[in-house]
Amino acid sequence: MGCRGGRNNAGADRGGRQEAYADGPGGTMDAPTARRWIDLVGNAREAVGTFTNAAAPSHGNLIDLARHALYLARIDLFFRAKYVDEKVGTADPSDMDDCIRLLEAGPWDELISGGPVLLNPTFGEPSRRVGGADADMICGNRVIDFKVMKQVAPREILRQLVGHLILAREARCAAPSFPEITELVTYYARRRHVDVIQASRFTDHPRFEEACGWFWARADRLFGGTTGSRVDRLEL
């Protein structure tokens, strides 16, 4: 598999690596703001717990879930780009309705295969080597990417999928318990279309290992073997 050395830390939580306070292009991350965000994350966890534990989630549960998803999307900007969004804690009703419609329309039986479901997982040390990469979902042997854009960029999506495959293989080298990815899935939510590509289409190619070597060489040039502290990331 062409495994490379690295710490056995696949799937580690990213929370402890995020800066607590910082100045960002959108504002200042001060102590009161940090405490408010922490409360929002705690409330989101409670909403998810209520939803997943309900035998038949109500429409009100869906509304709460959509609201918190939009709150967290604004907080995510800080993790990814150190951008402090002053509108954290607000959600446009039309955006909430959009989230609910997309969630209700999802072909979940087609998407969810056997095995554990990992939401927004990292690839451990390999993720940090490329500046902090994550996936939308891993389910069993599938890595799943959700796309809600109206304009599709096939080349960009394909590069992202191959990048996830390379990261997943490296993560499994470090931790054999990490899922062995055999399918790369893209779900185009606004079209309700599921696209499945067998990983073997890439791994069986005679130059795949060469491509992996190029990938890691470029990552090391960009990030110098750091733990991904730079804001800009390797373009997969």
C-alpha positions in Angstrom: 0.0 0.0 0.0 3.0 2.3 0.1 2.5 3.3 3.8 4.6 6.0 5.1 5.7 6.7 8.7 3.6 8.8 11.0 1.9 8.8 14.4 -1.0 6.4 15.0 -3.6 9.1 15.4 -6.2 8.4 12.7 -9.6 9.9 13.3 -8.4 12.1 16.2 -10.6 14.9 17.5 -9.6 18.3 16.1 -11.0 20.4 18.8 -7.9 20.5 21.0 -5.8 21.9 18.2 -8.0 24.9 17.5 -6.8 28.2 18.8 -9.0 29.5 21.7 -8.7 33.2 21.0 -7.5 35.1 17.9 -8.1 38.0 15.7 -9.7 37.2 12.4 -10.7 39.2 9.2 -14.3 39.2 10.4 -13.8 40.3 14.0 -12.1 39.3 17.3 -12.4 36.0 19.0 -12.5 37.1 22.7 -13.4 35.3 25.8 -17.2 36.1 25.8 -17.4 35.1 22.1 -15.6 31.8 22.8 -18.0 31.0 25.7 -21.0 31.8 23.6 -19.8 29.6 20.8 -19.1 26.8 23.3 -22.6 27.0 24.5 -23.9 26.9 20.9 -21.9 23.7 20.3 -23.3 22.2 23.5 -26.9 23.1 22.4 -26.2 21.6 19.0 -25.1 18.3 20.6 -28.3 18.2 22.6 -30.4 18.8 19.5 -28.6 16.0 17.7 -29.1 13.7 20.6 -32.8 14.5 20.8 -33.2 13.9 17.1 -31.3 10.6 17.0 -33.0 9.2 20.1 -36.5 10.0 18.9 -38.4 7.0 17.6 -40.2 9.3 15.1 -38.5 12.7 15.0 -41.0 15.5 14.7 -40.9 18.5 12.3 -39.9 20.6 15.3 -36.9 18.3 15.8 -35.9 18.9 12.1 -36.2 22.6 12.6 -33.9 22.6 15.6 -31.4 20.4 13.7 -31.4 22.8 10.7 -31.0 25.8 12.9 -28.0 24.4 14.7 -26.4 23.1 11.5 -26.4 26.7 10.2 -25.0 28.0 13.5 -22.2 25.5 13.3 -21.5 26.3 9.6 -20.7 29.9 10.7 -18.4 28.6 13.5 -16.7 26.3 11.0 -15.4 29.4 9.2 -13.1 30.1 12.1 -11.6 26.6 12.2 -11.0 26.6 8.5 -9.9 30.3 7.8 -9.8 32.0 11.3 -12.7 34.1 10.1 -14.8 35.3 13.0 -18.4 35.6 11.7 -20.3 38.1 13.8 -23.6 36.5 12.7 -22.9 33.2 14.6 -26.1 32.3 16.4 -28.4 33.5 13.6 -30.1 31.5 10.9 -32.2 32.7 8.0 -35.6 31.0 7.9 -35.3 30.4 4.2 -31.9 28.6 4.7 -33.5 26.5 7.5 -36.3 25.5 5.2 -33.8 24.6 2.5 -31.8 22.4 4.9 -35.0 20.6 6.0 -36.1 19.9 2.4 -32.7 18.6 1.5 -32.6 16.4 4.6 -36.1 15.0 3.9 -35.3 14.3 0.3 -32.1 12.4 0.9 -32.0 8.8 -0.5 -30.5 7.5 2.8 -31.2 3.8 2.1 -29.1 4.2 -1.1 -26.3 6.2 0.6 -25.9 4.4 3.9 -24.2 1.0 3.6 -23.3 -1.5 6.3 -20.7 -0.5 8.9 -20.1 2.4 11.2 -21.1 5.9 10.2 -18.4 8.6 10.8 -19.6 12.2 10.5 -17.1 14.8 9.3 -14.2 12.5 10.0 -10.5 13.5 9.7 -7.8 11.1 8.5 -5.6 11.7 11.6 -1.9 12.5 10.9 -2.3 12.4 7.1 -5.0 15.1 7.4 -2.6 17.4 9.3 0.2 16.7 6.7 -2.0 18.5 4.1 -3.1 21.4 6.2 -6.2 19.8 7.8 -8.4 17.8 5.5 -11.7 16.0 6.4 -14.5 14.2 4.7 -18.2 14.7 4.9 -19.0 11.1 5.9 -17.5 7.7 6.0 -20.0 4.8 6.1 -18.6 1.3 6.1 -16.2 1.2 3.2 -17.5 4.3 1.6 -16.2 7.9 1.8 -19.2 10.2 0.9 -19.0 13.8 -0.2 -22.2 15.9 -0.2 -22.5 18.6 -2.8 -25.3 21.2 -2.8 -23.9 23.6 -5.4 -25.9 24.3 -8.5 -22.9 24.4 -10.8 -21.0 21.2 -10.8 -17.2 21.1 -11.3 -16.4 17.4 -12.2 -12.6 17.8 -12.3 -12.5 19.5 -8.9 -14.8 16.8 -7.4 -12.7 14.0 -8.9 -9.5 15.4 -7.5 -11.1 15.7 -4.1 -12.3 12.1 -4.1 -8.8 10.8 -5.1 -7.3 13.0 -2.4 -9.6 11.4 0.1 -8.7 8.0 -1.1 -5.0 8.6 -0.7 -5.5 10.1 2.8 -7.7 7.1 3.8 -5.1 4.6 2.7 -2.4 6.4 4.7 -4.7 6.6 7.7 -5.3 2.8 7.5 -1.6 2.2 7.4 -1.2 4.1 10.7 -4.3 2.5 12.3 -5.6 -0.8 10.8 -9.0 -0.1 12.5 -9.6 2.8 10.1 -12.1 1.7 7.4 -10.7 0.3 4.1 -12.2 2.6 1.5 -13.4 0.7 -1.6 -16.1 3.2 -2.9 -15.9 6.9 -3.5 -19.4 8.4 -3.4 -20.7 11.9 -4.3 -24.3 12.9 -3.5 -25.6 15.8 -5.5 -28.3 16.9 -3.0 -30.2 19.4 -5.3 -30.4 16.7 -8.0 -31.0 13.8 -5.6 -28.3 11.9 -7.6 -25.8 9.5 -6.1 -22.6 8.8 -8.0 -20.5 5.8 -7.0 -16.9 5.2 -8.2 -15.1 2.0 -7.3 -11.7 2.9 -5.6 -10.1 0.1 -7.6 -10.5 2.2 -10.8 -7.7 4.3 -9.3 -5.7 1.9 -7.1 -5.4 -0.6 -10.0 -3.9 1.9 -12.3 -0.2 1.2 -12.8 0.8 4.8 -12.0 -1.3 5.1 -8.9 1.6 4.6 -6.4 3.6 7.2 -8.4 0.7 9.6 -8.0 0.6 9.0 -4.3 4.3 9.7 -4.1 3.8 13.0 -6.0 0.9 13.9 -3.7 2.9 13.5 -0.5 6.0 15.2 -1.9 3.9 18.2 -2.8 2.3 18.2 0.6 5.6 18.1 2.4 6.9 21.0 0.2 3.8 23.1 1.0 3.6 22.3 4.7 7.1 21.3 5.5 6.0 18.3 7.5 4.1 20.6 9.9 0.8 19.6 11.6 -1.3 21.8 9.3 -1.1 25.2 11.0 -1.2 27.1 7.8 -4.6 28.4 6.6 -4.0 27.5 2.9 -4.4 23.8 2.1 -3.1 21.4 -0.5 -5.4 21.7 -3.4 -6.5 18.1 -3.9 
